[in-house]
């Protein structure tokens, strides 16, 4: 997954403002206690970060 697709999915699922906030404020325990933005900066795959966000916010699995 490309970063642009990741951002489109985040904005589509959570809205632009809330999605941007989640990327920098919500700590993903499954990503070692990092935010989504930090995890991506550290080289984690956007697909894995997307799945972690979906799991934390109980997004229906068919939208992962």
Secondary structure by P-SEA (a helix, b strand, c coil): ccaaaaaaaaaaaccaaaaaaaaccccccccccccaaaaaaacccaaaaaaaaaaaaccccccc
